[in-house]
Amino acid sequence: MAFLPKLQNVGGDLNVTGIKNQEFPALESIGGNFILVQSGMPSLPPCIRHIGGDVILSDQEPQSLMESAKLAKRKGILKGNILVLITNFA
């Protein structure tokens, strides 16, 4: 588990692919993409105010994360798109 309680701003991309149980309680801004593939995060960080790129996640993420990303897009927090990688071809 990675807990970064004081991280507030990331100038470029933030990639947490495959790293479970991430927590970013103070994160407010990501300048680029937020890559959450196989992270299992239940939602976007609670203080997030700006994502300059895309939110990239897999089809195996919790539905609550997808809903959180959609809400961020509607509120104008997410400037890019929501991209979902299909990982289950069965």
C-alpha positions in Angstrom: 0.0 0.0 0.0 1.3 3.4 -0.9 0.0 6.3 1.2 1.2 9.7 0.1 -0.6 12.1 2.5 1.2 15.3 1.5 1.3 14.9 -2.3 -0.7 17.9 -3.7 0.5 18.5 -7.2 1.9 16.4 -10.1 3.2 18.4 -13.1 2.8 15.6 -15.6 1.4 12.1 -15.7 0.7 10.1 -12.6 0.9 6.4 -13.3 -0.2 3.9 -10.6 -0.7 0.9 -12.8 -0.8 -2.3 -10.9 -0.1 -0.7 -7.5 -3.0 -1.6 -5.2 -4.6 0.5 -2.4 -3.3 3.9 -3.4 -4.3 6.8 -1.3 -3.8 10.5 -2.2 -5.8 12.4 0.4 -4.3 15.8 -0.4 -3.8 15.5 -4.2 -5.4 18.5 -6.0 -3.8 18.7 -9.4 -2.4 16.4 -12.1 -1.0 18.2 -15.1 -1.2 15.2 -17.5 -2.9 11.8 -17.6 -4.0 9.8 -14.5 -3.3 6.2 -15.3 -5.2 3.8 -12.9 -5.0 0.5 -14.7 -5.3 -2.4 -12.2 -5.1 0.0 -9.3 -8.4 -1.0 -7.6 -8.9 2.5 -6.4 -12.5 3.0 -5.4 -12.6 6.7 -6.6 -10.5 9.6 -7.6 -8.8 11.4 -4.8 -11.2 13.5 -2.7 -9.4 16.9 -3.1 -8.7 16.6 -6.9 -9.5 19.9 -8.7 -7.7 19.5 -12.0 -6.6 16.6 -14.3 -5.1 18.1 -17.4 -5.1 14.9 -19.5 -7.0 11.7 -19.6 -8.1 9.3 -16.9 -7.0 5.8 -18.1 -8.4 2.7 -16.4 -9.2 -0.9 -17.1 -12.6 -2.6 -17.4 -11.7 -4.5 -14.1 -11.7 -1.4 -11.9 -14.5 -0.8 -9.4 -17.6 0.8 -10.9 -17.3 3.5 -8.3 -14.1 4.6 -9.9 -15.8 5.0 -13.3 -18.6 7.0 -11.7 -16.1 9.2 -10.0 -14.3 9.9 -13.3 -17.6 10.7 -15.0 -18.5 13.1 -12.3 -15.1 14.8 -12.6 -15.7 15.2 -16.4 -19.1 16.7 -15.8 -17.7 19.2 -13.2 -14.9 20.2 -15.6 -12.2 18.8 -13.3 -11.1 16.3 -16.0 -10.0 18.2 -19.1 -9.3 15.0 -21.2 -11.3 11.9 -21.8 -12.0 8.7 -19.9 -10.3 5.8 -21.6 -11.1 2.2 -20.6 -8.8 -0.6 -21.6 -10.5 -3.9 -22.2 -8.6 -6.6 -20.5 -11.1 -9.5 -20.5 -11.7 -10.9 -24.0 -13.6 -14.0 -22.9 
